[in-house]
Amino acid sequence: MNYKGYKELECYRQARLLRKYVSGLAKKFPVQEKFLLTAQIIDSSRSATRNIAEGYGRYTYTDTRNFFIIARGSVTETMEHLATAFDEQYISHEELITGEEKCELVFKLINGYIAYLDRSRKQKTLPPNT
């Protein structure tokens, strides 16, 4: 069996790149943000990849779909944290734009995977227990 898993999903790959980008930006935040914005932006970007992985490992359509919806919300939360970082002058306008573009790509890819799940369910190509 050639199991590729969630690591082969384009939404996961791009979410991982987003997570790495955010982590690099967060290292520049002031020390007083360590338990505030820094922790929140890192957690939301990590949440996206975590939820994609966990959702992929679920056996029911409903569970899988819900985890991907949560991942999508985490991407939106990350985008808001980027805006906050820009407003507080922790990142440049260019860094904000790059981060937003990465977020938008991941958001669209997750939407695409959710649509795939929906189509698969309607076509009954998912296992019977889903």
C-alpha positions in Angstrom: 0.0 0.0 0.0 1.3 3.4 -0.9 0.0 5.6 1.9 0.7 9.3 1.4 -1.6 10.8 3.9 -2.3 14.4 4.8 1.2 15.5 4.0 0.4 15.1 0.3 -2.5 17.5 0.5 -1.7 20.8 -1.1 -3.7 22.6 1.6 -1.5 21.0 4.2 1.7 21.9 2.3 0.8 25.5 1.9 -0.5 25.7 5.5 2.9 24.4 6.6 4.6 27.2 4.6 2.3 29.7 6.2 3.2 28.4 9.6 6.9 28.7 8.9 6.4 32.2 7.6 4.5 33.3 10.7 7.0 31.7 13.0 9.7 33.8 11.4 7.7 37.0 11.7 6.8 36.3 15.3 10.5 36.1 16.3 10.7 39.9 15.6 7.8 40.8 17.9 8.8 42.6 21.1 9.3 40.5 24.3 6.2 42.0 25.9 4.1 40.3 23.3 5.5 36.8 24.2 2.3 35.6 25.9 -0.1 37.7 23.9 0.2 38.3 20.1 3.3 36.1 19.6 1.7 33.1 21.3 -1.7 33.7 19.6 -0.3 34.0 16.0 1.9 31.0 16.4 -0.9 28.9 17.8 -3.4 29.9 15.2 -1.0 29.1 12.3 -0.1 25.8 14.0 -3.8 25.1 14.5 -4.4 25.1 10.8 -1.9 22.3 10.1 -2.9 20.4 13.2 -6.6 20.4 12.2 -5.9 19.4 8.6 -3.8 16.4 9.9 -6.4 15.4 12.5 -9.3 15.9 10.1 -7.6 13.7 7.5 -7.3 11.0 10.0 -11.0 10.9 10.9 -13.2 8.2 9.5 -16.4 10.0 9.1 -17.4 12.6 6.6 -18.8 14.9 9.3 -15.7 14.7 11.5 -13.3 15.2 8.6 -15.3 18.2 7.3 -15.6 19.8 10.7 -11.8 19.7 11.3 -11.2 21.3 7.9 -13.7 24.0 8.7 -11.8 24.6 12.0 -8.5 24.7 10.1 -10.0 27.3 7.8 -11.1 29.4 10.8 -7.5 29.2 12.1 -6.2 30.6 8.9 -8.6 33.5 9.1 -7.5 34.1 12.7 -3.9 34.1 11.6 -4.8 36.8 9.0 -6.3 38.9 11.8 -3.2 38.5 13.9 -1.1 39.6 11.0 -3.2 42.8 10.7 -2.7 43.4 14.4 1.1 43.0 14.1 1.0 45.5 11.2 -1.1 47.9 13.1 1.3 47.7 16.1 4.2 48.3 13.6 5.8 44.9 14.3 5.8 43.9 10.6 6.1 45.9 7.4 3.3 46.4 4.8 5.1 44.0 2.5 5.2 41.3 5.2 1.5 41.9 5.9 0.7 41.5 2.2 2.8 38.4 1.8 1.2 36.9 4.9 -2.3 37.7 3.7 -1.6 36.2 0.3 -0.4 33.0 2.0 -3.5 32.9 4.2 -5.8 33.4 1.2 -4.1 30.6 -0.7 -4.5 28.2 2.2 -8.1 29.3 2.8 -9.0 28.6 -0.9 -7.2 25.2 -0.9 -9.1 24.2 2.3 -12.3 25.3 0.6 -11.4 23.1 -2.3 -10.8 20.1 -0.1 -14.1 20.7 1.6 -15.8 20.9 -1.8 -14.1 17.6 -2.7 -15.4 16.0 0.4 -18.9 17.2 -0.3 -18.8 16.0 -3.9 -17.4 12.6 -2.8 -20.2 12.2 -0.3 -22.9 13.0 -2.9 -21.4 10.6 -5.3 -21.1 8.0 -2.5 -17.4 7.4 -3.2 -16.5 7.6 0.5 -16.6 4.4 2.6 -20.1 3.4 3.8 -19.5 4.5 7.4 -19.1 8.1 6.5 
